[in-house]
Amino acid sequence: MDEKKVMLSGIQPSGDLHLGNYLGAIKNWAERAESFDCYYFMADMHTITVRQNPADLRRRTLEQLAQYIACGLDPEKNTLFIQSHVPAHAELGWVLNCYTMFGELSRMTQFKDKSAKHKDNINGGLFTYPALMAADILLYQPDYVPVGEDQKQHCELTRDVAQRFNHIYGDVFKIPEPYIPKAGARVMGLTAPDSKMSKSIPEGCVFLMEKPEDIQRKFKRAITDSDTENCVRYAPAEKPGVANLMNIYSAVTGRTMEEIEAEFAGQGYGKFKPAVGDAVIETLRPIREEAQRILKDKAYLESVYKAGAEKASYVANKTLRKVYKKIGFVAR
Ligand code: TRP
């Protein structure tokens, strides 16, 4: 019998993956499969709570899946699927809508933020998003849900809804724990090292699929210091730009800060910045090439997401049947 604990996470196909996503998180996911039974899905149903261009959504869903595989998420060892391919998400999502309170949903900070940002499209789905997310999670009876800071509130709500449901109907859902992933490198923007690397500032953001010459150009233009020291020294408070570049270089080469300082002693930023660029380019090259290869192999990609959906459906439907029975739906 498989004794591994279950872990599940959803990823919104709403933007292109970048170096911060990779070094900060995805890089560590491959090894999780050794100790956990992992489910990852492209949360396309969540993504449409904000208006999308259909062709872009379809392309990005497949591109992201290909990129995750290229980053080391082995489809043989992980269950990778597309949310909308497993109808149980929508089905349990509806049920849980009826067990989630208006007041609870009104308190969600993500709803408040997103409705402020998209004033022309404050739709019902944006409001009930957390009930769908609770369904995503509870269908698989996971032990752990790895999420970032911004999703903690939704995970708390998931636990509340699950407890409420179990309290009425007995033990239907496992109560999942949030999982705080092993900290990866914290990568800051190349043009603004005081905030995290983000796709919203593209000049300071290195995308996984970017061409080497574009990556190199971004590193050459990276902010270093306002001082005139021109010396590669690790001093995050005084020299945040240099520290960020050193962190990146350390993450991709495995070298320590002392080793990096020694390597560039007396050489200045003019040598250091392109060296970081080169090291990043070589790290990303195999990922980019593999993702491109997978994207071209449509039959392979399709076989991955079909097998994933089949495996996920089997587990999800078991929970859904139990729920339907408990709440009094006539068996199909
Ligand atoms: N809401 C998550 C985000 O925006 C994505 C997501 C959807 C998710 N369903 C999930 C994450 C279930 C973890 C578990 O990042």
py3Dmol code that shows the C-alpha trace and the ligand (Angstrom):
import py3Dmol

protein = """\
ATOM      1  CA  MET A   1       0.000   0.000   0.000  1.00  0.00           C
ATOM      2  CA  ASP A   2       1.094   3.524  -0.709  1.00  0.00           C
ATOM      3  CA  GLU A   3       1.896   5.144   2.630  1.00  0.00           C
ATOM      4  CA  LYS A   4       2.910   8.493   1.220  1.00  0.00           C
ATOM      5  CA  LYS A   5       1.134  11.612   2.435  1.00  0.00           C
ATOM      6  CA  VAL A   6      -0.894  13.423  -0.193  1.00  0.00           C
ATOM      7  CA  MET A   7      -0.066  16.937  -1.346  1.00  0.00           C
ATOM      8  CA  LEU A   8      -1.998  19.083  -3.774  1.00  0.00           C
ATOM      9  CA  SER A   9      -1.551  22.467  -5.374  1.00  0.00           C
ATOM     10  CA  GLY A  10      -3.259  24.484  -8.073  1.00  0.00           C
ATOM     11  CA  ILE A  11      -1.463  26.872 -10.372  1.00  0.00           C
ATOM     12  CA  GLN A  12      -3.210  29.611 -12.296  1.00  0.00           C
ATOM     13  CA  PRO A  13      -2.191  29.747 -15.948  1.00  0.00           C
ATOM     14  CA  SER A  14      -2.386  33.527 -15.881  1.00  0.00           C
ATOM     15  CA  GLY A  15       1.177  34.530 -16.740  1.00  0.00           C
ATOM     16  CA  ASP A  16       4.560  33.340 -17.914  1.00  0.00           C
ATOM     17  CA  LEU A  17       6.878  31.642 -15.435  1.00  0.00           C
ATOM     18  CA  HIS A  18      10.035  33.507 -14.456  1.00  0.00           C
ATOM     19  CA  LEU A  19      13.345  32.998 -12.683  1.00  0.00           C
ATOM     20  CA  GLY A  20      11.822  33.992  -9.323  1.00  0.00           C
ATOM     21  CA  ASN A  21       9.152  31.284  -9.639  1.00  0.00           C
ATOM     22  CA  TYR A  22      11.794  28.753 -10.595  1.00  0.00           C
ATOM     23  CA  LEU A  23      14.529  29.449  -8.020  1.00  0.00           C
ATOM     24  CA  GLY A  24      12.019  30.335  -5.294  1.00  0.00           C
ATOM     25  CA  ALA A  25       9.709  27.348  -5.656  1.00  0.00           C
ATOM     26  CA  ILE A  26       9.426  25.088  -8.704  1.00  0.00           C
ATOM     27  CA  LYS A  27      13.045  23.926  -8.516  1.00  0.00           C
ATOM     28  CA  ASN A  28      12.288  22.183  -5.215  1.00  0.00           C
ATOM     29  CA  TRP A  29       9.121  20.486  -6.388  1.00  0.00           C
ATOM     30  CA  ALA A  30      10.721  17.635  -8.309  1.00  0.00           C
ATOM     31  CA  GLU A  31      12.136  16.031  -5.183  1.00  0.00           C
ATOM     32  CA  ARG A  32       8.810  16.223  -3.313  1.00  0.00           C
ATOM     33  CA  ALA A  33       7.539  13.299  -5.348  1.00  0.00           C
ATOM     34  CA  GLU A  34       9.948  11.050  -3.429  1.00  0.00           C
ATOM     35  CA  SER A  35       8.162  11.648  -0.134  1.00  0.00           C
ATOM     36  CA  PHE A  36       4.650  12.709  -1.166  1.00  0.00           C
ATOM     37  CA  ASP A  37       1.903  11.643  -3.503  1.00  0.00           C
ATOM     38  CA  CYS A  38       1.613  14.939  -5.396  1.00  0.00           C
ATOM     39  CA  TYR A  39      -1.217  16.418  -7.444  1.00  0.00           C
ATOM     40  CA  TYR A  40      -0.712  19.601  -9.453  1.00  0.00           C
ATOM     41  CA  PHE A  41      -3.314  21.130 -11.705  1.00  0.00           C
ATOM     42  CA  MET A  42      -3.658  24.111 -13.986  1.00  0.00           C
ATOM     43  CA  ALA A  43      -6.478  26.091 -12.363  1.00  0.00           C
ATOM     44  CA  ASP A  44      -8.115  27.307 -15.573  1.00  0.00           C
ATOM     45  CA  MET A  45     -11.541  27.506 -13.914  1.00  0.00           C
ATOM     46  CA  HIS A  46     -10.145  29.966 -11.392  1.00  0.00           C
ATOM     47  CA  THR A  47      -8.433  31.983 -14.090  1.00  0.00           C
ATOM     48  CA  ILE A  48     -11.683  32.903 -15.845  1.00  0.00           C
ATOM     49  CA  THR A  49     -12.869  34.844 -12.790  1.00  0.00           C
ATOM     50  CA  VAL A  50     -10.880  37.596 -14.507  1.00  0.00           C
ATOM     51  CA  ARG A  51     -11.619  38.141 -18.200  1.00  0.00           C
ATOM     52  CA  GLN A  52      -9.219  36.208 -20.456  1.00  0.00           C
ATOM     53  CA  ASN A  53      -8.393  36.115 -24.116  1.00  0.00           C
ATOM     54  CA  PRO A  54      -9.464  32.526 -25.030  1.00  0.00           C
ATOM     55  CA  ALA A  55      -6.540  31.761 -27.349  1.00  0.00           C
ATOM     56  CA  ASP A  56      -4.052  33.040 -24.749  1.00  0.00           C
ATOM     57  CA  LEU A  57      -5.631  31.037 -21.948  1.00  0.00           C
ATOM     58  CA  ARG A  58      -5.456  27.828 -23.993  1.00  0.00           C
ATOM     59  CA  ARG A  59      -1.849  28.483 -25.049  1.00  0.00           C
ATOM     60  CA  ARG A  60      -0.668  29.419 -21.563  1.00  0.00           C
ATOM     61  CA  THR A  61      -2.328  26.402 -19.964  1.00  0.00           C
ATOM     62  CA  LEU A  62      -0.376  24.070 -22.246  1.00  0.00           C
ATOM     63  CA  GLU A  63       2.815  26.136 -22.073  1.00  0.00           C
ATOM     64  CA  GLN A  64       2.795  26.112 -18.313  1.00  0.00           C
ATOM     65  CA  LEU A  65       2.202  22.403 -18.168  1.00  0.00           C
ATOM     66  CA  ALA A  66       5.153  21.894 -20.544  1.00  0.00           C
ATOM     67  CA  GLN A  67       7.320  24.223 -18.466  1.00  0.00           C
ATOM     68  CA  TYR A  68       6.539  22.453 -15.209  1.00  0.00           C
ATOM     69  CA  ILE A  69       7.474  19.133 -16.764  1.00  0.00           C
ATOM     70  CA  ALA A  70      10.664  20.688 -18.145  1.00  0.00           C
ATOM     71  CA  CYS A  71      11.484  22.014 -14.650  1.00  0.00           C
ATOM     72  CA  GLY A  72      11.536  18.445 -13.384  1.00  0.00           C
ATOM     73  CA  LEU A  73       7.945  17.584 -12.436  1.00  0.00           C
ATOM     74  CA  ASP A  74       7.887  14.048 -13.753  1.00  0.00           C
ATOM     75  CA  PRO A  75       4.398  13.067 -14.982  1.00  0.00           C
ATOM     76  CA  GLU A  76       5.174   9.453 -14.068  1.00  0.00           C
ATOM     77  CA  LYS A  77       5.734  10.424 -10.444  1.00  0.00           C
ATOM     78  CA  ASN A  78       3.210  13.280 -10.081  1.00  0.00           C
ATOM     79  CA  THR A  79      -0.410  13.614 -11.143  1.00  0.00           C
ATOM     80  CA  LEU A  80      -0.545  16.574 -13.533  1.00  0.00           C
ATOM     81  CA  PHE A  81      -3.878  17.658 -14.925  1.00  0.00           C
ATOM     82  CA  ILE A  82      -6.108  20.498 -16.071  1.00  0.00           C
ATOM     83  CA  GLN A  83      -8.831  21.512 -13.618  1.00  0.00           C
ATOM     84  CA  SER A  84     -11.642  21.803 -16.182  1.00  0.00           C
ATOM     85  CA  HIS A  85     -10.964  18.209 -17.308  1.00  0.00           C
ATOM     86  CA  VAL A  86     -12.150  16.873 -13.977  1.00  0.00           C
ATOM     87  CA  PRO A  87     -15.833  17.857 -13.671  1.00  0.00           C
ATOM     88  CA  ALA A  88     -15.896  16.862 -10.000  1.00  0.00           C
ATOM     89  CA  HIS A  89     -14.280  20.246  -9.225  1.00  0.00           C
ATOM     90  CA  ALA A  90     -17.274  22.148 -10.584  1.00  0.00           C
ATOM     91  CA  GLU A  91     -19.675  19.686  -8.978  1.00  0.00           C
ATOM     92  CA  LEU A  92     -18.240  19.785  -5.471  1.00  0.00           C
ATOM     93  CA  GLY A  93     -17.637  23.504  -5.946  1.00  0.00           C
ATOM     94  CA  TRP A  94     -21.386  24.031  -6.237  1.00  0.00           C
ATOM     95  CA  VAL A  95     -22.112  21.934  -3.163  1.00  0.00           C
ATOM     96  CA  LEU A  96     -19.548  23.793  -1.075  1.00  0.00           C
ATOM     97  CA  ASN A  97     -20.988  27.103  -2.214  1.00  0.00           C
ATOM     98  CA  CYS A  98     -23.992  26.088  -0.165  1.00  0.00           C
ATOM     99  CA  TYR A  99     -21.825  25.518   2.916  1.00  0.00           C
ATOM    100  CA  THR A 100     -19.772  28.712   2.663  1.00  0.00           C
ATOM    101  CA  MET A 101     -21.199  31.864   4.166  1.00  0.00           C
ATOM    102  CA  PHE A 102     -21.634  35.196   2.434  1.00  0.00           C
ATOM    103  CA  GLY A 103     -19.893  36.852   5.370  1.00  0.00           C
ATOM    104  CA  GLU A 104     -16.889  34.547   5.098  1.00  0.00           C
ATOM    105  CA  LEU A 105     -16.504  35.209   1.387  1.00  0.00           C
ATOM    106  CA  SER A 106     -16.868  38.943   1.969  1.00  0.00           C
ATOM    107  CA  ARG A 107     -13.858  38.912   4.283  1.00  0.00           C
ATOM    108  CA  MET A 108     -11.451  37.429   1.733  1.00  0.00           C
ATOM    109  CA  THR A 109      -8.699  39.947   1.020  1.00  0.00           C
ATOM    110  CA  GLN A 110      -8.101  38.552  -2.468  1.00  0.00           C
ATOM    111  CA  PHE A 111     -11.733  39.255  -3.366  1.00  0.00           C
ATOM    112  CA  LYS A 112     -11.430  42.790  -2.056  1.00  0.00           C
ATOM    113  CA  ASP A 113      -8.173  43.365  -3.961  1.00  0.00           C
ATOM    114  CA  LYS A 114      -9.377  41.840  -7.217  1.00  0.00           C
ATOM    115  CA  SER A 115     -12.731  43.572  -7.176  1.00  0.00           C
ATOM    116  CA  ALA A 116     -10.970  46.878  -6.639  1.00  0.00           C
ATOM    117  CA  LYS A 117      -8.710  46.097  -9.597  1.00  0.00           C
ATOM    118  CA  HIS A 118     -11.432  44.851 -11.955  1.00  0.00           C
ATOM    119  CA  LYS A 119     -14.303  47.186 -11.128  1.00  0.00           C
ATOM    120  CA  ASP A 120     -16.054  46.471 -14.422  1.00  0.00           C
ATOM    121  CA  ASN A 121     -16.213  42.719 -13.800  1.00  0.00           C
ATOM    122  CA  ILE A 122     -17.028  41.923 -10.176  1.00  0.00           C
ATOM    123  CA  ASN A 123     -18.689  38.631 -11.046  1.00  0.00           C
ATOM    124  CA  GLY A 124     -20.148  35.884  -8.866  1.00  0.00           C
ATOM    125  CA  GLY A 125     -17.248  33.562  -9.637  1.00  0.00           C
ATOM    126  CA  LEU A 126     -14.750  36.056  -8.269  1.00  0.00           C
ATOM    127  CA  PHE A 127     -16.759  36.127  -5.056  1.00  0.00           C
ATOM    128  CA  THR A 128     -17.245  32.352  -4.679  1.00  0.00           C
ATOM    129  CA  TYR A 129     -13.724  31.499  -5.859  1.00  0.00           C
ATOM    130  CA  PRO A 130     -12.736  30.198  -2.377  1.00  0.00           C
ATOM    131  CA  ALA A 131     -15.572  27.622  -2.404  1.00  0.00           C
ATOM    132  CA  LEU A 132     -14.225  26.232  -5.690  1.00  0.00           C
ATOM    133  CA  MET A 133     -10.740  26.227  -4.227  1.00  0.00           C
ATOM    134  CA  ALA A 134     -12.036  24.327  -1.188  1.00  0.00           C
ATOM    135  CA  ALA A 135     -13.534  21.771  -3.574  1.00  0.00           C
ATOM    136  CA  ASP A 136     -10.230  21.487  -5.476  1.00  0.00           C
ATOM    137  CA  ILE A 137      -8.496  20.640  -2.258  1.00  0.00           C
ATOM    138  CA  LEU A 138     -11.024  18.507  -0.390  1.00  0.00           C
ATOM    139  CA  LEU A 139     -11.744  16.196  -3.349  1.00  0.00           C
ATOM    140  CA  TYR A 140      -8.277  14.675  -2.975  1.00  0.00           C
ATOM    141  CA  GLN A 141      -8.240  14.328   0.828  1.00  0.00           C
ATOM    142  CA  PRO A 142      -4.744  15.807   0.952  1.00  0.00           C
ATOM    143  CA  ASP A 143      -2.603  16.034   4.068  1.00  0.00           C
ATOM    144  CA  TYR A 144      -0.852  19.155   2.837  1.00  0.00           C
ATOM    145  CA  VAL A 145      -1.511  22.124   0.597  1.00  0.00           C
ATOM    146  CA  PRO A 146       1.630  24.079  -0.261  1.00  0.00           C
ATOM    147  CA  VAL A 147       0.659  27.695  -0.798  1.00  0.00           C
ATOM    148  CA  GLY A 148       2.183  31.119  -0.669  1.00  0.00           C
ATOM    149  CA  GLU A 149       1.303  33.821   1.801  1.00  0.00           C
ATOM    150  CA  ASP A 150      -1.463  35.219  -0.438  1.00  0.00           C
ATOM    151  CA  GLN A 151      -3.437  31.955  -0.372  1.00  0.00           C
ATOM    152  CA  LYS A 152      -3.309  31.236   3.370  1.00  0.00           C
ATOM    153  CA  GLN A 153      -6.672  32.835   4.013  1.00  0.00           C
ATOM    154  CA  HIS A 154      -8.296  30.612   1.375  1.00  0.00           C
ATOM    155  CA  CYS A 155      -6.737  27.543   2.993  1.00  0.00           C
ATOM    156  CA  GLU A 156      -8.068  28.581   6.377  1.00  0.00           C
ATOM    157  CA  LEU A 157     -11.526  28.950   4.872  1.00  0.00           C
ATOM    158  CA  THR A 158     -11.179  25.496   3.295  1.00  0.00           C
ATOM    159  CA  ARG A 159     -10.506  24.036   6.730  1.00  0.00           C
ATOM    160  CA  ASP A 160     -13.492  25.876   8.221  1.00  0.00           C
ATOM    161  CA  VAL A 161     -15.832  24.666   5.488  1.00  0.00           C
ATOM    162  CA  ALA A 162     -14.539  21.091   5.787  1.00  0.00           C
ATOM    163  CA  GLN A 163     -15.008  21.132   9.546  1.00  0.00           C
ATOM    164  CA  ARG A 164     -18.496  22.558   9.195  1.00  0.00           C
ATOM    165  CA  PHE A 165     -19.413  19.839   6.704  1.00  0.00           C
ATOM    166  CA  ASN A 166     -17.882  17.054   8.811  1.00  0.00           C
ATOM    167  CA  HIS A 167     -19.683  18.355  11.852  1.00  0.00           C
ATOM    168  CA  ILE A 168     -23.040  17.867  10.104  1.00  0.00           C
ATOM    169  CA  TYR A 169     -22.361  14.664   8.161  1.00  0.00           C
ATOM    170  CA  GLY A 170     -19.526  12.838   9.915  1.00  0.00           C
ATOM    171  CA  ASP A 171     -15.961  12.399   8.714  1.00  0.00           C
ATOM    172  CA  VAL A 172     -16.184  13.078   5.000  1.00  0.00           C
ATOM    173  CA  PHE A 173     -13.201  15.363   4.451  1.00  0.00           C
ATOM    174  CA  LYS A 174      -9.667  15.187   5.740  1.00  0.00           C
ATOM    175  CA  ILE A 175      -8.717  18.545   7.249  1.00  0.00           C
ATOM    176  CA  PRO A 176      -5.642  19.657   5.303  1.00  0.00           C
ATOM    177  CA  GLU A 177      -2.656  21.446   6.791  1.00  0.00           C
ATOM    178  CA  PRO A 178      -0.966  24.307   5.003  1.00  0.00           C
ATOM    179  CA  TYR A 179       2.541  23.321   3.977  1.00  0.00           C
ATOM    180  CA  ILE A 180       5.303  25.879   4.203  1.00  0.00           C
ATOM    181  CA  PRO A 181       7.692  24.878   1.469  1.00  0.00           C
ATOM    182  CA  LYS A 182      11.420  24.768   2.046  1.00  0.00           C
ATOM    183  CA  ALA A 183      12.525  28.316   1.363  1.00  0.00           C
ATOM    184  CA  GLY A 184      14.061  28.696  -2.057  1.00  0.00           C
ATOM    185  CA  ALA A 185      16.022  31.715  -3.145  1.00  0.00           C
ATOM    186  CA  ARG A 186      14.187  35.013  -2.774  1.00  0.00           C
ATOM    187  CA  VAL A 187      14.732  36.655  -6.136  1.00  0.00           C
ATOM    188  CA  MET A 188      14.176  40.390  -6.408  1.00  0.00           C
ATOM    189  CA  GLY A 189      13.558  42.439  -9.539  1.00  0.00           C
ATOM    190  CA  LEU A 190      16.685  43.328 -11.526  1.00  0.00           C
ATOM    191  CA  THR A 191      15.625  46.957 -11.931  1.00  0.00           C
ATOM    192  CA  ALA A 192      14.024  47.369  -8.487  1.00  0.00           C
ATOM    193  CA  PRO A 193      15.779  45.111  -5.967  1.00  0.00           C
ATOM    194  CA  ASP A 194      13.447  46.232  -3.181  1.00  0.00           C
ATOM    195  CA  SER A 195      10.542  44.188  -4.511  1.00  0.00           C
ATOM    196  CA  LYS A 196      10.171  40.577  -5.627  1.00  0.00           C
ATOM    197  CA  MET A 197      10.816  39.732  -9.274  1.00  0.00           C
ATOM    198  CA  SER A 198       7.464  40.129 -10.987  1.00  0.00           C
ATOM    199  CA  LYS A 199       6.068  39.863 -14.486  1.00  0.00           C
ATOM    200  CA  SER A 200       4.489  43.290 -13.973  1.00  0.00           C
ATOM    201  CA  ILE A 201       7.966  44.859 -14.320  1.00  0.00           C
ATOM    202  CA  PRO A 202       9.219  42.984 -17.404  1.00  0.00           C
ATOM    203  CA  GLU A 203      12.559  44.859 -17.682  1.00  0.00           C
ATOM    204  CA  GLY A 204      13.556  43.445 -14.312  1.00  0.00           C
ATOM    205  CA  CYS A 205      12.087  40.011 -14.846  1.00  0.00           C
ATOM    206  CA  VAL A 206      13.755  37.040 -16.544  1.00  0.00           C
ATOM    207  CA  PHE A 207      11.258  34.625 -18.062  1.00  0.00           C
ATOM    208  CA  LEU A 208      12.015  30.912 -18.351  1.00  0.00           C
ATOM    209  CA  MET A 209      11.323  30.896 -22.082  1.00  0.00           C
ATOM    210  CA  GLU A 210      13.284  34.039 -22.859  1.00  0.00           C
ATOM    211  CA  LYS A 211      16.039  34.124 -25.500  1.00  0.00           C
ATOM    212  CA  PRO A 212      19.616  34.107 -24.132  1.00  0.00           C
ATOM    213  CA  GLU A 213      20.456  37.483 -25.670  1.00  0.00           C
ATOM    214  CA  ASP A 214      17.430  39.077 -23.995  1.00  0.00           C
ATOM    215  CA  ILE A 215      18.383  37.527 -20.657  1.00  0.00           C
ATOM    216  CA  GLN A 216      21.941  38.804 -20.978  1.00  0.00           C
ATOM    217  CA  ARG A 217      20.722  42.313 -21.825  1.00  0.00           C
ATOM    218  CA  LYS A 218      18.567  42.367 -18.673  1.00  0.00           C
ATOM    219  CA  PHE A 219      21.482  41.311 -16.487  1.00  0.00           C
ATOM    220  CA  LYS A 220      23.796  43.900 -18.023  1.00  0.00           C
ATOM    221  CA  ARG A 221      21.227  46.565 -17.181  1.00  0.00           C
ATOM    222  CA  ALA A 222      20.590  45.256 -13.658  1.00  0.00           C
ATOM    223  CA  ILE A 223      20.755  47.826 -10.880  1.00  0.00           C
ATOM    224  CA  THR A 224      23.848  47.467  -8.710  1.00  0.00           C
ATOM    225  CA  ASP A 225      24.506  50.300  -6.264  1.00  0.00           C
ATOM    226  CA  SER A 226      24.422  53.982  -6.014  1.00  0.00           C
ATOM    227  CA  ASP A 227      27.842  53.847  -4.321  1.00  0.00           C
ATOM    228  CA  THR A 228      31.058  54.019  -6.293  1.00  0.00           C
ATOM    229  CA  GLU A 229      32.680  51.041  -4.588  1.00  0.00           C
ATOM    230  CA  ASN A 230      32.270  48.819  -7.670  1.00  0.00           C
ATOM    231  CA  CYS A 231      33.114  45.765  -5.593  1.00  0.00           C
ATOM    232  CA  VAL A 232      31.275  42.437  -5.376  1.00  0.00           C
ATOM    233  CA  ARG A 233      30.610  42.269  -1.641  1.00  0.00           C
ATOM    234  CA  TYR A 234      27.603  40.730   0.103  1.00  0.00           C
ATOM    235  CA  ALA A 235      25.890  43.534   2.038  1.00  0.00           C
ATOM    236  CA  PRO A 236      22.102  43.206   1.544  1.00  0.00           C
ATOM    237  CA  ALA A 237      21.183  46.361   3.461  1.00  0.00           C
ATOM    238  CA  GLU A 238      23.691  48.655   1.774  1.00  0.00           C
ATOM    239  CA  LYS A 239      23.878  46.986  -1.626  1.00  0.00           C
ATOM    240  CA  PRO A 240      20.559  45.223  -2.292  1.00  0.00           C
ATOM    241  CA  GLY A 241      21.060  45.059  -6.066  1.00  0.00           C
ATOM    242  CA  VAL A 242      24.452  43.389  -5.771  1.00  0.00           C
ATOM    243  CA  ALA A 243      23.169  41.060  -3.029  1.00  0.00           C
ATOM    244  CA  ASN A 244      20.296  40.016  -5.288  1.00  0.00           C
ATOM    245  CA  LEU A 245      22.662  39.224  -8.155  1.00  0.00           C
ATOM    246  CA  MET A 246      24.866  37.279  -5.740  1.00  0.00           C
ATOM    247  CA  ASN A 247      21.860  35.327  -4.473  1.00  0.00           C
ATOM    248  CA  ILE A 248      20.894  34.454  -8.018  1.00  0.00           C
ATOM    249  CA  TYR A 249      24.458  33.467  -8.897  1.00  0.00           C
ATOM    250  CA  SER A 250      24.689  31.371  -5.745  1.00  0.00           C
ATOM    251  CA  ALA A 251      21.379  29.625  -6.473  1.00  0.00           C
ATOM    252  CA  VAL A 252      22.389  28.637 -10.005  1.00  0.00           C
ATOM    253  CA  THR A 253      26.054  27.736  -9.329  1.00  0.00           C
ATOM    254  CA  GLY A 254      25.829  26.405  -5.764  1.00  0.00           C
ATOM    255  CA  ARG A 255      28.675  28.721  -4.713  1.00  0.00           C
ATOM    256  CA  THR A 256      28.726  30.494  -1.343  1.00  0.00           C
ATOM    257  CA  MET A 257      28.898  34.272  -0.922  1.00  0.00           C
ATOM    258  CA  GLU A 258      32.569  34.033   0.160  1.00  0.00           C
ATOM    259  CA  GLU A 259      33.418  32.019  -2.938  1.00  0.00           C
ATOM    260  CA  ILE A 260      31.640  34.551  -5.135  1.00  0.00           C
ATOM    261  CA  GLU A 261      33.427  37.494  -3.490  1.00  0.00           C
ATOM    262  CA  ALA A 262      36.757  35.738  -4.038  1.00  0.00           C
ATOM    263  CA  GLU A 263      35.908  34.849  -7.637  1.00  0.00           C
ATOM    264  CA  PHE A 264      35.248  38.494  -8.562  1.00  0.00           C
ATOM    265  CA  ALA A 265      37.775  40.186  -6.269  1.00  0.00           C
ATOM    266  CA  GLY A 266      39.098  43.299  -7.963  1.00  0.00           C
ATOM    267  CA  GLN A 267      36.931  42.829 -11.054  1.00  0.00           C
ATOM    268  CA  GLY A 268      33.961  45.128 -10.548  1.00  0.00           C
ATOM    269  CA  TYR A 269      30.383  44.911 -11.735  1.00  0.00           C
ATOM    270  CA  GLY A 270      31.317  45.097 -15.409  1.00  0.00           C
ATOM    271  CA  LYS A 271      32.627  41.533 -15.193  1.00  0.00           C
ATOM    272  CA  PHE A 272      30.214  40.285 -12.555  1.00  0.00           C
ATOM    273  CA  LYS A 273      26.867  41.128 -14.191  1.00  0.00           C
ATOM    274  CA  PRO A 274      27.439  39.283 -17.492  1.00  0.00           C
ATOM    275  CA  ALA A 275      28.846  36.327 -15.533  1.00  0.00           C
ATOM    276  CA  VAL A 276      25.556  36.079 -13.628  1.00  0.00           C
ATOM    277  CA  GLY A 277      23.707  36.412 -16.937  1.00  0.00           C
ATOM    278  CA  ASP A 278      25.727  33.564 -18.462  1.00  0.00           C
ATOM    279  CA  ALA A 279      25.183  31.287 -15.474  1.00  0.00           C
ATOM    280  CA  VAL A 280      21.423  31.929 -15.576  1.00  0.00           C
ATOM    281  CA  ILE A 281      21.328  31.357 -19.336  1.00  0.00           C
ATOM    282  CA  GLU A 282      23.043  27.978 -18.919  1.00  0.00           C
ATOM    283  CA  THR A 283      20.651  26.999 -16.126  1.00  0.00           C
ATOM    284  CA  LEU A 284      17.586  27.922 -18.138  1.00  0.00           C
ATOM    285  CA  ARG A 285      18.779  26.584 -21.499  1.00  0.00           C
ATOM    286  CA  PRO A 286      17.899  22.899 -20.906  1.00  0.00           C
ATOM    287  CA  ILE A 287      14.553  23.890 -19.360  1.00  0.00           C
ATOM    288  CA  ARG A 288      13.641  26.096 -22.315  1.00  0.00           C
ATOM    289  CA  GLU A 289      14.712  23.523 -24.876  1.00  0.00           C
ATOM    290  CA  GLU A 290      12.868  20.722 -23.128  1.00  0.00           C
ATOM    291  CA  ALA A 291       9.702  22.826 -22.773  1.00  0.00           C
ATOM    292  CA  GLN A 292       9.844  23.704 -26.480  1.00  0.00           C
ATOM    293  CA  ARG A 293      10.342  20.065 -27.395  1.00  0.00           C
ATOM    294  CA  ILE A 294       7.367  18.992 -25.247  1.00  0.00           C
ATOM    295  CA  LEU A 295       5.145  21.745 -26.681  1.00  0.00           C
ATOM    296  CA  LYS A 296       5.853  20.546 -30.201  1.00  0.00           C
ATOM    297  CA  ASP A 297       5.059  16.966 -29.216  1.00  0.00           C
ATOM    298  CA  LYS A 298       1.311  17.502 -28.968  1.00  0.00           C
ATOM    299  CA  ALA A 299       0.565  13.783 -28.680  1.00  0.00           C
ATOM    300  CA  TYR A 300       2.862  13.467 -25.669  1.00  0.00           C
ATOM    301  CA  LEU A 301       1.465  16.526 -23.910  1.00  0.00           C
ATOM    302  CA  GLU A 302      -2.051  15.277 -24.518  1.00  0.00           C
ATOM    303  CA  SER A 303      -1.192  11.846 -23.167  1.00  0.00           C
ATOM    304  CA  VAL A 304       0.141  13.495 -19.983  1.00  0.00           C
ATOM    305  CA  TYR A 305      -2.909  15.603 -19.248  1.00  0.00           C
ATOM    306  CA  LYS A 306      -5.338  12.854 -20.219  1.00  0.00           C
ATOM    307  CA  ALA A 307      -3.680  10.301 -17.962  1.00  0.00           C
ATOM    308  CA  GLY A 308      -3.528  12.927 -15.212  1.00  0.00           C
ATOM    309  CA  ALA A 309      -7.226  13.747 -15.523  1.00  0.00           C
ATOM    310  CA  GLU A 310      -8.129  10.085 -15.473  1.00  0.00           C
ATOM    311  CA  LYS A 311      -6.160   9.427 -12.322  1.00  0.00           C
ATOM    312  CA  ALA A 312      -7.432  12.582 -10.657  1.00  0.00           C
ATOM    313  CA  SER A 313     -11.055  11.837 -11.612  1.00  0.00           C
ATOM    314  CA  TYR A 314     -10.877   8.431 -10.021  1.00  0.00           C
ATOM    315  CA  VAL A 315      -9.845   9.887  -6.664  1.00  0.00           C
ATOM    316  CA  ALA A 316     -12.095  12.956  -6.917  1.00  0.00           C
ATOM    317  CA  ASN A 317     -15.206  10.994  -7.862  1.00  0.00           C
ATOM    318  CA  LYS A 318     -14.842   8.783  -4.813  1.00  0.00           C
ATOM    319  CA  THR A 319     -15.092  11.830  -2.560  1.00  0.00           C
ATOM    320  CA  LEU A 320     -17.869  13.362  -4.645  1.00  0.00           C
ATOM    321  CA  ARG A 321     -20.011  10.205  -4.448  1.00  0.00           C
ATOM    322  CA  LYS A 322     -19.621  10.174  -0.684  1.00  0.00           C
ATOM    323  CA  VAL A 323     -20.657  13.841  -0.460  1.00  0.00           C
ATOM    324  CA  TYR A 324     -23.699  13.380  -2.733  1.00  0.00           C
ATOM    325  CA  LYS A 325     -24.847  10.454  -0.664  1.00  0.00           C
ATOM    326  CA  LYS A 326     -24.420  12.319   2.617  1.00  0.00           C
ATOM    327  CA  ILE A 327     -26.364  15.364   1.493  1.00  0.00           C
ATOM    328  CA  GLY A 328     -29.254  13.314   0.126  1.00  0.00           C
ATOM    329  CA  PHE A 329     -28.816  13.257  -3.648  1.00  0.00           C
ATOM    330  CA  VAL A 330     -30.263  10.182  -5.359  1.00  0.00           C
ATOM    331  CA  ALA A 331     -27.482   7.915  -6.618  1.00  0.00           C
ATOM    332  CA  ARG A 332     -26.876   8.089 -10.393  1.00  0.00           C
TER     333      ARG A 332
END
"""
ligand_1 = """\
15
LIG
N -5.906 30.238 -5.797
C -4.600 29.740 -6.098
C -3.721 30.891 -6.601
O -4.216 31.838 -7.128
C -4.644 28.672 -7.149
C -5.421 27.507 -6.669
C -6.650 27.132 -7.102
C -5.023 26.579 -5.660
N -7.055 26.000 -6.450
C -6.086 25.639 -5.572
C -3.885 26.440 -4.849
C -6.021 24.579 -4.657
C -3.832 25.393 -3.950
C -4.902 24.463 -3.862
O -2.520 30.812 -6.485
"""
view = py3Dmol.view(width=600, height=400)
view.addModel(protein, "pdb")
view.setStyle({"model": 0}, {"cartoon": {"style": "trace"}})
view.addModel(ligand_1, "xyz")
view.setStyle({"model": 1}, {"stick": {}})
view.zoomTo()
view.show()
